[in-house]
Amino acid sequence: MAEDIEIRRKRLLHRSLYTGMKEVDILLGSFARRHLQTFTDVELDQYEALLENYDDPQIYAWAIGRDPVPPHLDTGVMKLLKAYKLQF
């Protein structure tokens, strides 16, 4: 059975707020609060895959531009996260 979209958004928000690295908690938590409600299923898939498959320090390094984003991760969600970092 497919997970309800609102439950999925709440789960992703919780995961964004409690990553284990304070800087990432602040960045991803505020990003998730701002954007998860408008994400499509595809964008939710991209964001969830990022959280599930990559370490917090690496996500942070990509988001702030310290490390280049691998081409297969240079999605709309990653671009939005990098742009959000500039407003943050």
Secondary structure, DSSP 8 states (H G I E B T S, - for coil): ----HHHHHHHHHHHHH-SSSHHHHHHHHHHHHHHGGG--HHHHHHHHHHHHHS-HHHHHHHHHTSS---GGG--HHHHHHHHHHHH-
